Amino acid sequence: MRFLFDLLLIITISVWILGLAAQGALRPQVAGLFLVALVFFVAAKKASGGLSRLISSVFRIALPICALLTFAILYSGGSLSRMTTLLSSVLVLLVILVGFYVMFRGLFK
């Protein structure tokens, strides 16, 4: 079952990287390097003991941040002022969603 989750992770991130390369946000060489690094880190996470927690933590923290920054860069057109406005709006939305999470979690405890 763990293999299935690793495979889904590789497919999801690969589609994201290839989409960025197709849009011209990443050079093909950089995209290829990211794909090889992705497979290496997923395999290392599965094979190692203590390093596994570190790699899992990096994936859990870095992936959402990278996805948010990619979203902001692509939809702002590269303009710093528009990107700042977009990121502040998304931050407000995230604070609201965290508030809902806390309320619903308290409801079911």
C-alpha positions, 0 to 999 in steps of 0.5 A: 500500500505504501508503494501506491502512495509513493507512486501517486506522489511521484505522478502528482509532482511530475505532472506539476513539474512537467506543466511548469516546463510546458508553460516555460516557467522551468527550463527542460534541464531544470525540470529533468533535474527536479524529476530525478531528484524527486525519484531519488528522495522518494526512494531514499525516504522509503529506504532510510530510517532516521533520514525518512522523517527528515525527508517526509518533513521537507516534503510536507512543508516545502511542497505546499509552499512551492505550490503556493509560490508557483500559483502566485507567480503564474497568476500574477504574471510575474509582477511583484505588486500583483503577486504580493496582493495575491499572496496576501489574499491567499493568506487571509483565506488560509487563516479563515480555513484554519479557523474553520478547522479548529471549530470543526475539530472542536465540534467532533472532540 
